[in-house]
Amino acid sequence: MHSKVHNHAPNFDFDRMSNALFAVQSLAQYQFLDGYVNLAKWDEPQQKRMEAALALPKDGVPSPQMTEDRALLMHEITHFLDATTTLWGQEFTWRKINAAKLIKNGEDEDKVHVAVEALMLNLSELAAHHALRKATEVETLRSDLVMVHQLVRDERHGLLISFHLMDSGRIIHTIPLSMRSILEANAYANENLLRISDARRNPDAKIAAVEQKLIENTLIKALANPELSEYTILIRLTRLHFPQLDLEQQLVLVAVLARFCLDVDSLSMSAISPHLDFQNAFLGEAIKMDLRRGASRAVLFIKTVFGIYSEIEEGVSSGLMDLLMNDPKRAIIQFWTERVGLQIDILADKEFMLEGMPSGSGLLDEQIFAKTSQHNRALLKNFPAGKIPFEEFFLIDSLLGDLTPVRPPNRVDIDVEAALDDNLAVLGRLQTLCADEKISKFHMGPIQAQLLLKNLR
């Protein structure tokens, strides 16, 4: 399988680790444990401004400031949608509700501990990015840097792929491929798709064209910023392999592929994993075991990019590039279906079942899944979030820094602040237990994986 990213195995360690579980809160943040969007920078005087950004009429032409407000909201709402409409999000939420229910009911500490350990399987995949990211001394990541990737094993975070950007044979920047990479790539792609759509609203075609060019220039600057690499590394990878696509097509591909990774069903994950090749076969067998149990989903992103790129370059699949340009989801499913001999993606909707969700925790998530998930999941079946107007989604209120609600146009009747207040003790206890729990990802080591495969054969 060919790619424009090289396999490389330099000698380095992970001595410098950060225990940060969540990104630094700045303008806004989706609270993965609490389940809502927090617009921490603003207070009540900005309520109408943010609500206007969400309720822009279809024929409205936003100001540059409104577009930036809308882009920020789209970024965080994408996180909300990923957590509430995908199989990854459902698993994460199921484990969160289960742990909170045991805490609320005063269950035995051993039972609570087991439930929190299960939740940490998901949180650890989010934490891996910050724990394994290495500091960089460079201020700019040039577009001509060589990108290499390496399959590595960390004792705490298991098997994962690291990207290295190299200059004259020297590693100058390392970024781990984690679940956060997938989530942030999807959110950043969608916020820029919204910017492009807003630019096209301008009735002056020349001004609209200039605005779209400015969007691309801004994104290129973001790609060069090492501090933003968790948001941009997969966009960089996609642009490197598919320069035939224009910017909008590249962003749609990133968003669609990210969501595909978050929503592949368990049978398809098991079917795909034997068809993944790794230069380090010893570690490769272990990460395939991760995939078979629904973990390490981020690996699917780069293997899909490499695989489709290889088939296009070798002329194996005629029409694949046209399909990638016009219907990337179909291109992705067709690629894997032909590769594994099994229709991919037909079981995801059946696995996404609300009937099996636990209840009784009092968490906001229970109401969200019941009132929004199926509707929003159907909307996202064929289009990325950045292509869908806000008013078409079923959304909950976001909260400003002083807890003033920001009400979306198609608001579901959930009192976010009241739900948080009612479960303050449970949420506080859950957050404390997660913070106290050692951040580590259960994983099968390469020797264990080899022995299990040998016994299965």
Phi and psi in degrees as a GROMACS rama.xvg file:
@    title "Ramachandran Plot"
@    xaxis  label "Phi"
@    yaxis  label "Psi"
@TYPE xy
-90.5036  154.566  HIS-2
-157.307  168.92  SER-3
-94.5328  8.70587  LYS-4
-111.613  132.071  VAL-5
-93.9139  144.132  HIS-6
-73.7286  135.959  ASN-7
-150.777  146.454  HIS-8
-134.799  67.0429  ALA-9
-72.4432  160.303  PRO-10
-90.437  114.878  ASN-11
-158.149  164.474  PHE-12
-122.008  -179.335  ASP-13
-113.563  46.7084  PHE-14
-64.2966  -36.7582  ASP-15
-92.3446  107.827  ARG-16
-125.311  149.61  MET-17
-111.942  138.413  SER-18
-92.6291  9.01153  ASN-19
-60.2429  129.135  ALA-20
-90.6289  -33.917  LEU-21
-123.411  157.981  PHE-22
-64.2197  155.515  ALA-23
-63.7487  128.291  VAL-24
-74.2981  126.027  GLN-25
-129.228  -101.787  SER-26
-71.6627  -45.5414  LEU-27
-157.825  161.331  ALA-28
-159.774  134.589  GLN-29
-81.6751  125.099  TYR-30
-87.861  102.979  GLN-31
-63.7874  -35.3288  PHE-32
-79.4488  -39.8522  LEU-33
-81.9185  -30.0818  ASP-34
90.6856  23.1261  GLY-35
-141.672  167.564  TYR-36
-93.1605  126.449  VAL-37
-108.164  114.97  ASN-38
-95.32  75.1164  LEU-39
-67.1819  -25.3151  ALA-40
-73.1897  -25.5473  LYS-41
-111.552  157.391  TRP-42
-122.904  -170.144  ASP-43
-48.7874  -38.811  GLU-44
-58.9333  -21.3612  PRO-45
-96.3411  5.25927  GLN-46
-58.093  -50.9573  GLN-47
-64.6521  -36.0203  LYS-48
-61.028  -45.5445  ARG-49
-72.5573  -36.2467  MET-50
-67.2473  -35.8473  GLU-51
-64.9378  -36.3677  ALA-52
-63.4847  -36.1832  ALA-53
-75.7565  -28.0944  LEU-54
-105.11  20.5297  ALA-55
-56.6298  126.368  LEU-56
-61.7532  157.073  PRO-57
-59.4023  -30.3401  LYS-58
-98.6698  9.61165  ASP-59
-77.487  150.091  GLY-60
-113.698  107.893  VAL-61
-75.0288  151.852  PRO-62
-72.3429  162.416  SER-63
-54.7795  -38.9059  PRO-64
-66.443  -40.8466  GLN-65
-64.3682  -39.626  MET-66
-60.0397  -40.7539  THR-67
-66.8268  -38.2638  GLU-68
-61.9635  -43.6947  ASP-69
-65.5448  -38.6215  ARG-70
-65.1812  -42.1068  ALA-71
-62.687  -43.8586  LEU-72
-63.3294  -41.3061  LEU-73
-61.5568  -40.2626  MET-74
-57.3886  -50.8965  HIS-75
-73.3016  -34.7381  GLU-76
-67.2373  -31.4091  ILE-77
-60.598  -41.3826  THR-78
-60.5349  -44.2355  HIS-79
-58.047  -44.1959  PHE-80
-68.0197  -40.6527  LEU-81
-62.0526  -35.9686  ASP-82
-78.0584  -17.5049  ALA-83
-120.737  -1.13917  THR-84
-133.978  8.6875  THR-85
-120.515  163.308  THR-86
-65.397  -36.4435  LEU-87
-61.8216  -46.3438  TRP-88
-64.3566  -37.7975  GLY-89
-64.3939  -43.3297  GLN-90
-61.7838  -46.1968  GLU-91
-58.4261  -46.68  PHE-92
-68.847  -40.0322  THR-93
-55.6323  -46.8134  TRP-94
-68.171  -36.2839  ARG-95
-65.5748  -47.4367  LYS-96
-62.6682  -41.3512  ILE-97
-62.0574  -44.3686  ASN-98
-65.0244  -43.7683  ALA-99
-64.4926  -37.5948  ALA-100
-62.7677  -43.0599  LYS-101
-64.7826  -39.2161  LEU-102
-64.0387  -46.6003  ILE-103
-61.168  -37.7071  LYS-104
-85.096  1.82368  ASN-105
66.7712  32.8959  GLY-106
-66.9032  165.813  GLU-107
-54.246  140.007  ASP-108
-59.5534  -31.7337  GLU-109
-65.291  -40.7552  ASP-110
-64.1909  -43.0386  LYS-111
-62.3323  -42.0538  VAL-112
-61.2772  -43.0612  HIS-113
-61.7498  -42.2927  VAL-114
-65.9397  -40.2954  ALA-115
-67.7482  -37.6568  VAL-116
-59.5743  -39.6815  GLU-117
-64.6053  -42.716  ALA-118
-62.6554  -35.3528  LEU-119
-66.4642  -19.7528  MET-120
-58.6932  -39.3307  LEU-121
-79.6929  -44.7164  ASN-122
-65.0196  -32.8771  LEU-123
-65.1377  -34.047  SER-124
-67.6531  -30.1087  GLU-125
-74.5679  -35.9458  LEU-126
-76.3323  -20.8845  ALA-127
-56.6125  -36.1997  ALA-128
-58.5685  -52.1601  HIS-129
-73.9745  -30.1904  HIS-130
-70.1171  -33.2944  ALA-131
-106.359  -5.80501  LEU-132
-68.9115  134.369  ARG-133
-101.66  144.198  LYS-134
-64.4764  152.175  ALA-135
-127.777  147.545  THR-136
-97.3879  -10.9933  GLU-137
-83.849  149.308  VAL-138
-97.2717  -21.6048  GLU-139
-135.773  133.813  THR-140
-100.84  101.503  LEU-141
-65.4792  154.362  ARG-142
-70.9929  -19.081  SER-143
-93.5306  6.97748  ASP-144
-65.6993  144.341  LEU-145
-79.097  131.329  VAL-146
-103.025  125.53  MET-147
-123.758  159.115  VAL-148
-132.203  153.399  HIS-149
-143.505  131.595  GLN-150
-85.2383  120.74  LEU-151
-128.469  163.278  VAL-152
-122.632  127.966  ARG-153
-112.79  137.931  ASP-154
-60.2106  -32.6367  GLU-155
-91.0224  -36.9159  ARG-156
-109.989  3.93194  HIS-157
75.0659  -150.763  GLY-158
-85.4769  134.5  LEU-159
-159.524  167.931  LEU-160
-103.691  134.666  ILE-161
-111.461  138.064  SER-162
-95.6502  138.373  PHE-163
-121.779  131.197  HIS-164
-98.6091  127.002  LEU-165
-121.576  144.841  MET-166
-130.023  115.548  ASP-167
55.712  41.7572  SER-168
80.9434  4.44962  GLY-169
-114.876  131.892  ARG-170
-70.9712  124.122  ILE-171
-113.797  -13.0431  ILE-172
-158.138  134.492  HIS-173
-125.064  134.279  THR-174
-136.071  124.262  ILE-175
-76.0438  146.673  PRO-176
-89.9851  106.835  LEU-177
-127.352  178.128  SER-178
-61.3831  -34.9299  MET-179
-62.8402  -33.9462  ARG-180
-58.6382  -42.2283  SER-181
-67.1402  -48.0146  ILE-182
-63.138  -43.1524  LEU-183
-73.4051  -34.9893  GLU-184
-62.5255  -43.3819  ALA-185
-62.098  -47.2822  ASN-186
-65.0922  -42.3377  ALA-187
-69.8751  -37.3303  TYR-188
-62.3343  -43.9677  ALA-189
-68.4249  -37.2764  ASN-190
-65.6917  -33.7836  GLU-191
-77.3805  -31.3707  ASN-192
-62.6665  -38.464  LEU-193
-64.7298  -41.7755  LEU-194
-58.7454  -43.0355  ARG-195
-63.3836  -43.5051  ILE-196
-62.6737  -40.5905  SER-197
-65.73  -37.8285  ASP-198
-61.4467  -37.3573  ALA-199
-71.3328  -13.3461  ARG-200
-69.8366  -22.0395  ARG-201
-64.5503  126.161  ASN-202
-68.3225  -18.3009  PRO-203
-87.7904  108.145  ASP-204
-59.22  -35.6134  ALA-205
-68.0106  -42.7389  LYS-206
-65.4138  -40.9597  ILE-207
-59.6491  -41.1997  ALA-208
-65.2937  -40.5421  ALA-209
-64.7283  -42.8315  VAL-210
-62.7845  -39.4419  GLU-211
-66.4941  -36.3288  GLN-212
-66.3672  -37.6772  LYS-213
-64.5824  -36.8262  LEU-214
-61.058  -45.3173  ILE-215
-64.5857  -41.4026  GLU-216
-63.1063  -39.8122  ASN-217
-65.2082  -40.6336  THR-218
-65.2101  -39.9257  LEU-219
-61.7315  -38.7517  ILE-220
-64.7489  -37.5471  LYS-221
-65.3617  -38.6617  ALA-222
-60.8418  -29.5331  LEU-223
-84.9229  -8.72485  ALA-224
-91.6287  113.087  ASN-225
-63.023  -25.6288  PRO-226
-70.7856  -17.1301  GLU-227
-105.377  10.5846  LEU-228
-65.1484  -24.8887  SER-229
-65.8021  -28.2844  GLU-230
-82.9587  -28.3598  TYR-231
-114.379  -10.1091  THR-232
-61.2274  -38.069  ILE-233
-77.7558  -25.7433  LEU-234
-70.5893  -41.0498  ILE-235
-59.2314  -44.6544  ARG-236
-60.3604  -44.3947  LEU-237
-67.1315  -42.5304  THR-238
-65.5814  -34.4652  ARG-239
-64.649  -40.8085  LEU-240
-88.5245  -24.3962  HIS-241
-129.638  63.5743  PHE-242
-67.7208  -15.0973  PRO-243
-66.2154  -24.0107  GLN-244
-81.4285  143.017  LEU-245
-77.5831  174.991  ASP-246
-57.9535  -45.9192  LEU-247
-61.3849  -42.3353  GLU-248
-64.7838  -38.3049  GLN-249
-63.9459  -42.7967  GLN-250
-67.1648  -39.9072  LEU-251
-61.6908  -42.8954  VAL-252
-61.636  -44.267  LEU-253
-60.0303  -46.9405  VAL-254
-65.6222  -43.6314  ALA-255
-66.8623  -42.3315  VAL-256
-69.4407  -37.9379  LEU-257
-61.0251  -44.8813  ALA-258
-67.246  -36.504  ARG-259
-57.0652  -44.9388  PHE-260
-62.5111  -37.523  CYS-261
-74.8914  -15.7803  LEU-262
-124.905  8.59696  ASP-263
-66.6112  133.084  VAL-264
-74.7778  166.342  ASP-265
-64.4901  -39.2627  SER-266
-65.3654  -42.3643  LEU-267
-65.9184  -38.9107  SER-268
-59.8846  -43.3125  MET-269
-66.1214  -35.9318  SER-270
-72.4552  -34.3961  ALA-271
-74.7125  -39.0669  ILE-272
-54.6773  -39.9898  SER-273
-66.2716  -16.282  PRO-274
-94.9352  8.77127  HIS-275
-95.1782  126.588  LEU-276
-103.014  138.63  ASP-277
-131.956  138.765  PHE-278
-60.4324  -40.2943  GLN-279
-91.7029  89.1691  ASN-280
-63.7201  -30.1974  ALA-281
-61.8713  -52.0226  PHE-282
-72.8877  -29.7721  LEU-283
-59.4832  -41.2245  GLY-284
-62.7245  -33.6777  GLU-285
-71.3098  -41.25  ALA-286
-72.2312  -26.5202  ILE-287
-64.1889  -35.0663  LYS-288
-63.6184  -38.5145  MET-289
-57.1238  -47.3421  ASP-290
-62.1866  -36.7067  LEU-291
-64.9697  -21.6039  ARG-292
-106.09  16.5922  ARG-293
85.6367  8.44737  GLY-294
-99.7362  177.204  ALA-295
52.2668  39.0982  SER-296
-62.7611  -25.6043  ARG-297
-61.0479  -27.4635  ALA-298
-58.9357  -33.6189  VAL-299
-60.6122  -31.5145  LEU-300
-61.9783  -54.1185  PHE-301
-72.8212  -32.4017  ILE-302
-68.0824  -30.7442  LYS-303
-71.3053  -44.4474  THR-304
-59.5832  -48.8369  VAL-305
-61.6443  -43.7771  PHE-306
-66.1388  -45.9376  GLY-307
-66.7285  -41.2606  ILE-308
-58.8951  -44.1581  TYR-309
-62.7129  -44.6328  SER-310
-65.5539  -37.2178  GLU-311
-67.1851  -44.8235  ILE-312
-63.9285  -37.1962  GLU-313
-89.1746  -3.89434  GLU-314
67.9952  25.387  GLY-315
-70.4512  -39.785  VAL-316
-121.437  106.374  SER-317
-70.1377  139.631  SER-318
82.8166  0.637733  GLY-319
-67.1541  -37.1873  LEU-320
-65.9481  -42.3711  MET-321
-60.9818  -39.5117  ASP-322
-66.8531  -38.7134  LEU-323
-62.9086  -36.5553  LEU-324
-71.3958  -37.9499  MET-325
-106.628  -26.2506  ASN-326
-151.641  73.1118  ASP-327
-61.3922  -32.5681  PRO-328
-62.5685  -44.9525  LYS-329
-63.5012  -38.0132  ARG-330
-61.8377  -43.2833  ALA-331
-64.4783  -48.0886  ILE-332
-65.0746  -41.0918  ILE-333
-62.5893  -41.9718  GLN-334
-59.1268  -49.4692  PHE-335
-74.7839  -33.4781  TRP-336
-62.3973  -44.1588  THR-337
-69.1825  -32.7403  GLU-338
-71.1379  -41.5525  ARG-339
-102.109  -11.4413  VAL-340
73.942  24.4757  GLY-341
-140.575  134.111  LEU-342
-63.7965  112.813  GLN-343
-84.5328  145.944  ILE-344
81.069  14.4207  ASP-345
-91.8336  -13.8164  ILE-346
-103.132  -7.72491  LEU-347
-59.0083  -44.4927  ALA-348
-64.5117  -33.7931  ASP-349
-71.3982  -33.8624  LYS-350
-73.5725  -28.094  GLU-351
-81.6398  82.7769  PHE-352
-118.805  125.941  MET-353
-76.9407  -22.0016  LEU-354
-61.9539  -30.6492  GLU-355
-86.7351  -2.98468  GLY-356
-68.8039  136.738  MET-357
-67.5927  161.087  PRO-358
-144.17  172.009  SER-359
98.1386  4.65589  GLY-360
-86.437  -24.1812  SER-361
81.3336  -2.31581  GLY-362
-68.1905  152.234  LEU-363
-53.7337  -34.2014  LEU-364
-57.7906  -35.2469  ASP-365
-62.1451  -43.2053  GLU-366
-68.7234  -39.7176  GLN-367
-61.1973  -49.0633  ILE-368
-63.4998  -39.6809  PHE-369
-67.885  -34.4892  ALA-370
-104.45  -14.6678  LYS-371
-127.982  -30.5314  THR-372
-63.4892  -49.2269  SER-373
-65.4575  -40.9962  GLN-374
-61.794  -50.591  HIS-375
-68.0063  -35.5335  ASN-376
-61.7193  -40.4995  ARG-377
-64.9554  -38.7823  ALA-378
-61.9583  -36.761  LEU-379
-87.7934  5.44194  LEU-380
-64.0019  -35.7407  LYS-381
-124.062  -7.13352  ASN-382
-135.597  144.646  PHE-383
-71.9732  158.141  PRO-384
-58.5268  -35.9677  ALA-385
-67.0133  -11.0036  GLY-386
-99.4357  -0.949088  LYS-387
-112.435  128.352  ILE-388
-59.9794  145.273  PRO-389
-54.2557  -38.4922  PHE-390
-67.2618  -13.1449  GLU-391
-83.1116  -19.4519  GLU-392
-83.0841  151.057  PHE-393
-87.8941  114.668  PHE-394
-127.455  156.54  LEU-395
-98.5333  168.619  ILE-396
-64.5453  144.629  ASP-397
-92.7551  161.931  SER-398
-119.162  131.921  LEU-399
-75.1197  177.275  LEU-400
-59.6533  -30.254  GLY-401
-96.8904  15.91  ASP-402
73.9029  11.6651  LEU-403
-66.0485  131.079  THR-404
-76.8396  144.045  PRO-405
-108.428  111.756  VAL-406
-93.2953  122.022  ARG-407
-76.3392  162.927  PRO-408
-64.6343  -36.8021  PRO-409
-107.789  57.3918  ASN-410
-72.2689  135.941  ARG-411
-89.4007  151.04  VAL-412
-81.4609  79.8727  ASP-413
-133.014  126.053  ILE-414
-87.0671  96.5583  ASP-415
-62.1324  -47.9837  VAL-416
-62.2571  -42.5741  GLU-417
-63.5365  -41.818  ALA-418
-63.0507  -38.9254  ALA-419
-68.3924  -42.5811  LEU-420
-63.8695  -41.8049  ASP-421
-64.3767  -25.6756  ASP-422
-117.269  25.7339  ASN-423
-58.4004  -43.5613  LEU-424
-66.7591  -42.5862  ALA-425
-65.2856  -46.7768  VAL-426
-63.5871  -40.2481  LEU-427
-62.2406  -44.0057  GLY-428
-64.366  -42.6167  ARG-429
-62.5927  -43.9334  LEU-430
-64.3203  -38.8922  GLN-431
-64.4908  -44.2664  THR-432
-63.8982  -40.2112  LEU-433
-66.6589  -38.5349  CYS-434
-68.5919  -35.2271  ALA-435
-78.1557  -25.0178  ASP-436
-68.5683  137.984  GLU-437
-64.1198  123.718  LYS-438
-74.222  103.42  ILE-439
-152.803  151.572  SER-440
-107.83  124.586  LYS-441
-61.0548  131.532  PHE-442
-155.452  155.755  HIS-443
-90.5864  125.249  MET-444
-68.2146  163.122  GLY-445
-61.1058  -35.6098  PRO-446
-68.9892  -42.7378  ILE-447
-59.8986  -42.6876  GLN-448
-62.8017  -41.993  ALA-449
-64.4009  -42.0251  GLN-450
-66.2675  -40.2959  LEU-451
-65.3383  -42.8351  LEU-452
-62.3658  -39.4355  LEU-453
-63.179  -41.3145  LYS-454
-69.4437  -35.271  ASN-455
-66.9762  -31.8536  LEU-456
